[in-house]
């Protein structure tokens, strides 16, 4: 492999690494490993000795209006309420959630009202009510398969999700957990639009926002994560799963589908991206090489054969009828000097014009310049011839 090829590949890899880091940095930052105990087995939990319950027996769910909940989601919600008949059930509409925020967190209300999407407001409502009352939040598109009593002894639980990070469709928290306080305080600074709906929601109020907050939470040991097996979203037909997910993702748009499709075929996309980067670098290098070559050529002076001077002088002297008889050596010398000066001035031109001639091999342009030189020197020679004739006549008169 030549040095240029090796340099191209190395440059491509560096550029690819930089671009990938810029594009994926939020995800990379969010996958920071925090110190936490992971609940690995539901059976182990059920066999543990009883401890102090930290989470109240409350199930929270939120939707725009209670009358507009789809039937299949109502069935899923009823499965959770049936398994937890001794739990208090709280439904929060968007308006009810806003009233709570206005009353308990008035400083957060402008941010809440400024959100572009309903799902962002739903995300914030679940965080607010969990902070105020504690309990278990469950999305409407999730079936409960087992009792969650054994999870109430933990301070705070979020599910692990794939490919990385934490989810917010199930949240278990004691009242006024300091992590939720941190999250609520950081909502205004995270409120920004990012290209399209999906990344905007994910990083302003959704799972990636919570994952980032968890990664920088100082007391990470108080946060527990629900394993993928217990979460049930990625472990099909698991006997230990606590939930079954309908995976409605009702707020997802076409951008989310595109992102998921790209992720599915990520290896092909990365390879294609590398090929494109290599092609771009190769093209830039070729253009740069051509520009360098052109610049070097422009720095070279135009070199014309010195025989042109002699040829022009002969042509001028032989065609000047006024000096065929009376030409003197001094006149020839003066004419030759005039030829040399004018030829250097006319045919040299600018270096850019010179290279343009070379590139196009423009003999016509060169001929025009030579013709101009001939006309100029012919005039000078005729003037010199007239002067010589006068000098000869003057000498004759004196004799």
N, C-alpha and C positions, 0 to 999 in steps of 0.2 A: 504494500500500500504506500503510495507516495505521501510526501509530507503534507501536500495541499489537501489530499483526501482525508488524511488523519486529522488535520486541523478542522476540516469541515464537519466531520463526525463529532469531534470533541466539542466544537462550538454548538452544534445542534443539541447535544445532550445537555449542555449547560443552559441553553435557552429553554429547552423543554423542562428542565428542573425548575427554573425560575418561574415560568408561566404556570406550571402545575402547582407550585407552592402558593402563588398569588391566588389562583382559582380555588384551591382546596384548603387554604389556610384555616377558614372557619371550622371545617370538619376536622382538620388535623389538631387544631387547638382544642376542640371539643372532646377529642378522644384521649385527652390527658388522663393518665391513670391516677385516680384519687384513692386514698386509704379508706376502704369500706368493707364491712362484712357482707358477703353475698349469701342470701338464703338459698341453699343448694337443694334441700329436700323437704317437701311438705311433711313426709312421714316423720322425719327427725323433729320437726317443730311440734307435731301433735303429741309426741312422746316426752317432750320436755316438761319439767315441773312447772307449775303455774307461777307466773310472775305478776308484778303489778301492771294492770292495764293502763296504757298511756293514751290510747286512741279511743275516743268515745264511739258508741255504737250509733253512728249516723251515716246514712248513704245520701250523697249529694249527686244530683244530675241537673243538667242545664240544657235548654233549647230555646228557640226564639219565642214560641208560644206552645202551651201545653196541648192545644187543640190541633196543632199541625204536625204532631209527631207521627211518622209512618207506622203502620200497623206492625210490621215485623220488628221494629225497634221497641214498640210497646211490649211485645212478647218477650224480647230479651230483657227489658227492664223488669217485667213481672217475675222472671226467673230469679233475679237477684233479690227481689223483695220477698219472694216465697221462701228462699233459703235463709233469709235473715228477718224473719217475722218479728223478732224482738228488737229490731233496729228502728230508729226514727228515720223516716224518709223525707227528704227536702228537695222539692223541685224549684228551680230558679229560672224564670224567664229572663229575657234580656232587660226588660223594664225593671223587674224586681232586683236584678243584679245591679243595675245602674243606681237604683235608690239606695242600696246598701253602700255602694262606693261613695255616693254623694254624702251620705251620713257619716261613714266611718273613715273614709280616705278622700276628703274633698280636694286635696292637692293632686290626686291621681285622676280626677274627673276630666280635666282638659285632654289628657292623653287618651283616656278611654273614649271620649267623644270624637277624637281625631282619627281613630283607626279607620282604614279604608274598607275592611272586610268584617262581616259578622263573626267569623270564626275567631278573629283576634279578640273581640269582646267576650266571646264564650270562654276563651282561654283565660282571660283575666278574671272573669267571674269565679271560675272554679278555684283559682289561687286565693282570691279574697275570702270566700266563704270557708275554705279550709283553714286559712289563717285565723279567722275569727272564731269558728266553731269546732274545728278539727273534724275527724271522721274519714270516710272513704269516698273518693270521687270515682265514678265509673261512667264511661261513655255509653250512650244509648245503644250503640251497635255491638255491645259485648254481653254474651250470656255468662251467667255465673254457674259453675259446675259443682262447686263445693263451698262449704262455709268458710268465711274468712276470719273466724274468731281468733285463730292462732296468730294472726298477723297484728293483732291489736297491742301486743306487748312491745312493738318496735316504735321508735319515735317518728320515723319518716321513711317511706318506701316509694321508690320509683322503679318501673320495669326497665330491664335492659332491652334495647332494640337493635336491629341490624340495618346497615352494616356496622354502625357504631353509635354510641351515645345512649340516651335515656328517652323514654316515651312519657307522654302526659295524659294518655287515655285512661290510666288507672293511677291514682295518687292516694297514698295513705299517710295521714299526718296527725300529730297531736295538736291541740290548739296553740296558736301563737308560737309556732316553731320559728327560731331565728333564721333558718334558711329561707323560709317563705317571706320573712320580713325583708331580707336582703333582696330577694327576687322582686318584690313589689316596689322597693325603692329604686331598682335599676330598670324598671319598665320604661320610664320616659327616655332615658338615654339610648335604649335599644329600638326606639320607635323610628324606623327609617325604611324607605322604599328601596328594595334590592331587585332591580331588573324586572321581575314579574311577581305574580301572586304567591306562588309556592315558596320561593326563598324568603320573600318578605315575611310571610306568616311564620315560617320555620324559625327564623332568626330574631323575630321581634317579640313573639309571645309563645311560640310552639316548642316542640321537643329540643331543637338545637339551642334555643335560648336557655332552656332549663339545664341542658347538658353543660353549656358554657358556665352558667352560674354555679353549678355543682363543682366544676373543675377548679374554681377559684374560691370556693367556700372554705374559710379557715378551719372549721371543725368538721372535716369531711368524715371523720369516724362516726359521727352521729347519723350519717345517711346510709341507708341500706338499699340494695337493689334486688329486685325480684328476678330470679334467673329466667332464661328463655324457656326452660322446660316448664316452670310453674306458670309463667306468663301465658303460654299456650298458643301464641300467635304464630310461632315458627315450628312448634313440635306437635305435629298432627297426631291425633289418636293417642296422646300420652295419658297414661293413667294418673299421672300426678298433676296434670294441668288444672289450674283453678278457673280458667276462663276459656270460652270459645268465641272467636272474633268473626264477625260478619265482614269485616274489612270494607265498610261502606266508603270511608274517606269522602264524604259528601262534599267537602269543601275543595277537593282537588280539582284543578283545571287541566287544560291540555298541556300546560307547561310541566305539571307534575308527571303526566304520562310520558312526556318527552324525556325528562330527566331520568325516570325509572327505566325507560327503554335504552337510553344511553348507558346507564349503569349495567344493565343486563349484558350489553355487548361492549363493555368497557375495554376489553383487551384489543378488540378490532379497532375501536376508536383511538386508543392510544397509539397503536401501530400506524394508523392512517395519519394521525397528527404528527408523528415523527417523520413520516415520509414527506408530508407537506413542508415541515420545517427544513428538512434537508434540501428540498427543491428550492425553497425561497433563498436559503443561504447560498446554494450553488448559483442561482440566477444573479444574486447581488454580487457575488465574487466575480462572475464573468463581466458584469457591467463595470465593476470597479477596475478590473484588469484593462478593459478597453479604454476607460477614462484615463488611467495611468499612462497607457501607451500613447494616447492622443496628446496628453500633456507633455510627454517627453519629446514627441515629434515637434510640438510647437516651440520647444526651446532650441531646436536645431536651426541655425541660420540657413537661408536659401543660398545655395551655391550654384552659380552659373559659370559656364566655361569662359575663361579669360579670352578665348579666341573671338568672343562676341565683340569685344572692344575693337580688335583689329579689323574684323569684318565690317563693323559699322563705320570705322574711320575710312576704310578703303571705299565703301559705298558712297559716303558723303563727298570725299575728295574727288572721286571720279565723276560724280553727277553734278558738281558745282561748276557751271560754265564760266562763272566769274573768276575762278582761280586756277583754271587749267594751265594757263601760261605763266602766271605771276606768283605762284605759290612759293613760299619760303619755308625754311626749316622751323623758324619761330612760329609761323602760322600753323604748321602741322602739329607742333608741340602744344600750342594753345588749344587747338581743336581736339587733340587726343585727351588732354586734361578735362576739357568740357565733356567729352564723351564719357570718360571714366566717372566723373562726378554725377552726371545725370543718370547714367545707367545704374549706379549704386543706389541713387535716390528713387528711381522709378521702378526698377525690377525687384529691388529688395522688398519694398512694401512692409506691411506688418507680418509678424510671424504667423498669425492666424490665417491671413490670406495666402501666405506661402504654403502652409500645410494644406489649405483647401485646394490649391493648385496641384500639389503633389498627390492628394487623395483622388482627385478627379482626372489627373493627368491632363490638365486643361491647356493644350497647346495654343488655343485661340486667345486665351487671356494673356499668355506669355507673348504671343505675337503682337497683340495690341500694345503691350508695354514697350516692346522693342520698337514698334512703329512710332510710339510717342517719343522714345529716345532719339530715333533717327531724325524726326522733325525738329526736335529741339537743337540737336547738334548741327543739323544742316543750317539752321538759322545762324547759329554761332559761327559756323565756318564761312558762310556768305558774308557775315559782318567782317570777319577777319580778312576775307578775300578783297572786299572793298577797301579796307584799310591798307592792304598791301598794294593794291592798284594805285591808290592815291600816293603812297610812298614812292612807287616807281615813277609815276608821272612827275612828282616833285623833283626827284633826282634828275630826270631828263631835262626839266626846265632849267635847273641850275647849270647843266652843261650847255 
